[in-house]
Amino acid sequence: MRRRLRGKMIAGSRLPVTGIVKIVNCLLLTACCLLVINCSSKKETETADTYICPMHPTVVSDKQGVCPVCNMDLVRKARPGEEVKITEELARLIQSPNESVVANIKTIRGEYNRKPLAYEAVGVVTYDTRQEFTIPAKVGGRLEKVFLKYPFQSVKKGMKVAEIYSKELVTAQQELIYLLDQKNADDNLLDGAKSKLRLLGVSENQLNELIASRKVSYQFPVYSDYDGYIIADAQQAPIPPVPSGMAMSVAVQPAATITELIRAGDYVSAGQTLFKVVNTRALRVELSATLEQSKSLQKGDTIELSLNGSKVMVPVDLVLPFYESNTEFATIRVNVPNANYKVGNLVSARWSKSSSEALWVPQEAIVDLGTEKVVFIKIRDAFIPKTVTIQARLNQKVAVQGLSSQDEIAGNAQFLVDSEGFVRTANK
């Protein structure tokens, strides 16, 4: 009985085992197919070559040809296992020229030394804007005559500069003459009429002449209260030349556009400025210097001015830094009252100062990139650019900060800079 039952159980279980075996076989067959396809695809990928342009790496092709940009032949890109091993020596050779330069030139070391420094600067004679005065029109009207014709014309105190016709002034004179002709004129009214004329710019002498003659003056003169010379209303004082790089320009920079002086026939209002007068005895010299030169001067230091062979020692009144037209410079102001100078004269200045101990290198060892100064330090067989700060200059030597006396630098750094290096310099 048990044998029959066991036989039936075995016979009933054969069908499910066979189905499972078939499913497993199908899965294995599918996996083998996928593996074969994957290996075949990988092999094709590994054997496929890529061609690029040596000058334009963005030009990529799957076959040989020429670059559409430069017409150079495309070269095959290295296959896996063909890459060149980048050693330390090779890494220095393939660096960008603004990071490392391989060269065989003479090297030098800086010297710590203390040297007397001599400086030179060029400036221009100008007037002191603190001594600038005006001749106003005290009454509104029309200018009948103008005796000053051009800028920088000399004028003296008490000089007649213009004649003006004013309806208001004529009416005020007529009122005073009318009161004077009255026998029983009120003294208060007379005093009021005289005060009105004084407020309109009539002087005591003119008022006495009017009372004596009792004739109306239709053209009243305007007098200058100051000595000096005339400048236009929008005219600025001459400014010194701006140093360009390390060389000083000798051309005086143009000032603001000079407007014309007033002319006969122009109408003016009360209080309007007719002329500007500057004091010829209050002159000053403005020198343009680099920031390096300005650091050697302070207020009260003495400098030597030279003009047409004559030399004079004067103290410095002001040292003022400027930034204009992407150029950094400084203006050194020196007052020269009662000097035999004329506005617009070019003046040269000299001064000296003993320097503190500094590291000096030849001038040709420094490359001036405009915004920074660079030297090339030798490290093994390559030269690495490094930014330095210039403290002073003397003849062909330069005192720098940012180097040590043990650093070997290129004796002539100009040979190590190409056009690309002037645009981009690595900060080391």
Secondary structure, DSSP 4 states (H G I P E B T S, - for coil): -HHHHHHHHHHHHHHHHHHHHHHHHHHHHHHHHHHHHHHHHHHHHHH---EE-SS-TT-EESS--B-TTT-PBPEEPPPTT-PPP--HHHHHHTS-TTT-EE----EE--EEE--EEEEEEEEEEEE-GGGEEEEE-SS-EEEEEE---STT-EE-TT-EEEEEE-HHHHHHHHHHHHHHH-TT--HHHHHHHHHHHHHTT--HHHHHHHHHH----SSEEEE--S-EEEE-TTPPPPBPPPPBTTBPP-SPBP-SPPPPPP-TT-EE-TT-EEEEEE-TT-EEEEEEE-HHHHTT--TT-EEEEEETTEEEEEE--EEEEEEETTEEEEEEEEE-TT-S--TT-EEEEEEEEEPPSEEEEEGGG-EE-SS-EEEEEEETTEEEEEEEEEEEEETTEEEEES--TT--EES-GGGG--HHHHH-----
